[in-house]
Amino acid sequence: MAAPVESKIDCILFSEFHPTAGPKITYQVPEDYISKELFDAIHIYIITKPQLQGRLIMANVFGKKIMGCPVCIDHPKYARNALIFNICFVFASTANSRPYEKIVRKLSTYLISLEKDSGLISNEDSKTKLPKIMSQILTDLNEKGSCAVQVGMYCFPGTYYI
């Protein structure tokens, strides 16, 4: 068994269930890190069945470790009466991702709050803010071990100590 590698986030991926197209990658930082073909093979671990929503999911597949906390917000205002999404951290398969578990959960909770209060994800115009947010989180966590991202009146604090 290989020794764990440095705990560096290789990619942050935002995926959602599109009402007509099904599971899809909406944004990823860096772009094109996860190919469409790879996503099609692993999307069942990212956009999950209802029994796994709200739980931390880790999948070690195709040389990558993917960690996310799938979300479903039920409401009649959404197509199919639900908004289903996941924001995932992607690591090397041997990386020690455990220190990021609380941050992934916190980030999912933060996005739920932003959606319920401002429609951040369901509004196509405001959703375009996500790549910038994801990029800042990726850079700050990898370089400083902590981050604080403010969107409107909300602040997402994430801390990881090496």
Backbone hydrogen bonds, N-H to C=O, Kabsch-Sander energy under -0.5 kcal/mol:
donor,donor_aa,acceptor,acceptor_aa,energy
5,V,94,T,-0.9
8,K,6,E,-2.0
10,D,8,K,-0.5
10,D,90,V,-2.8
11,C,90,V,-1.5
12,I,29,V,-2.3
13,L,88,C,-2.6
14,F,27,Y,-3.3
15,S,13,L,-0.5
15,S,86,N,-2.8
16,E,24,K,-2.0
17,F,84,I,-2.5
18,H,16,E,-0.8
18,H,22,G,-2.6
22,G,18,H,-2.1
24,K,16,E,-2.1
26,T,14,F,-2.4
26,T,24,K,-0.6
27,Y,14,F,-1.9
29,V,12,I,-2.5
33,Y,30,P,-1.2
35,S,33,Y,-0.6
39,F,35,S,-2.7
40,D,36,K,-2.7
41,A,37,E,-1.3
42,I,38,L,-1.4
42,I,39,F,-0.5
43,H,39,F,-2.0
45,Y,42,I,-2.5
46,I,43,H,-1.1
47,I,43,H,-2.8
48,T,46,I,-0.8
52,L,49,K,-1.9
53,Q,49,K,-0.6
53,Q,50,P,-0.9
54,G,70,P,-3.3
55,R,52,L,-1.6
57,I,68,G,-3.4
59,A,66,I,-2.5
61,V,59,A,-0.8
61,V,64,K,-2.3
64,K,61,V,-2.0
65,K,91,F,-2.5
66,I,59,A,-3.0
66,I,64,K,-0.6
67,M,89,F,-2.8
68,G,57,I,-2.3
69,C,87,I,-0.6
71,V,85,F,-3.1
73,I,83,L,-2.6
74,D,72,C,-0.7
75,H,81,N,-1.8
78,Y,75,H,-1.7
81,N,78,Y,-2.2
82,A,79,A,-1.4
83,L,73,I,-2.3
84,I,82,A,-0.6
85,F,71,V,-2.0
86,N,15,S,-2.4
88,C,13,L,-3.2
88,C,86,N,-0.5
89,F,67,M,-2.7
90,V,11,C,-2.9
91,F,65,K,-3.0
93,S,63,G,-1.2
95,A,92,A,-1.8
96,N,5,V,-1.1
97,S,95,A,-1.2
100,Y,97,S,-2.1
101,E,98,R,-1.7
104,V,100,Y,-2.5
105,R,101,E,-2.1
106,K,102,K,-2.6
107,L,103,I,-2.7
108,S,104,V,-2.0
109,T,105,R,-2.2
110,Y,106,K,-2.5
111,L,107,L,-2.3
112,I,108,S,-2.0
113,S,109,T,-2.2
114,L,110,Y,-2.4
115,E,111,L,-2.3
116,K,112,I,-2.7
117,D,113,S,-2.4
118,S,114,L,-2.3
119,G,114,L,-0.5
119,G,115,E,-1.8
120,L,114,L,-1.1
123,N,119,G,-2.3
124,E,122,S,-0.7
127,K,123,N,-2.4
128,T,124,E,-0.7
128,T,125,D,-0.7
129,K,126,S,-2.0
130,L,127,K,-1.9
133,I,129,K,-1.9
134,M,130,L,-3.2
135,S,131,P,-2.4
136,Q,132,K,-2.1
137,I,133,I,-2.4
138,L,134,M,-2.6
139,T,135,S,-2.6
140,D,136,Q,-2.8
141,L,137,I,-2.5
142,N,138,L,-2.0
143,E,139,T,-2.6
144,K,140,D,-3.0
145,G,140,D,-1.1
145,G,141,L,-0.6
146,S,140,D,-0.9
147,C,158,G,-3.2
149,V,156,F,-2.2
151,V,149,V,-0.5
151,V,154,Y,-2.4
154,Y,151,V,-2.2
156,F,149,V,-3.6
158,G,147,C,-3.1
158,G,156,F,-0.5
160,Y,145,G,-3.9
162,I,160,Y,-0.5
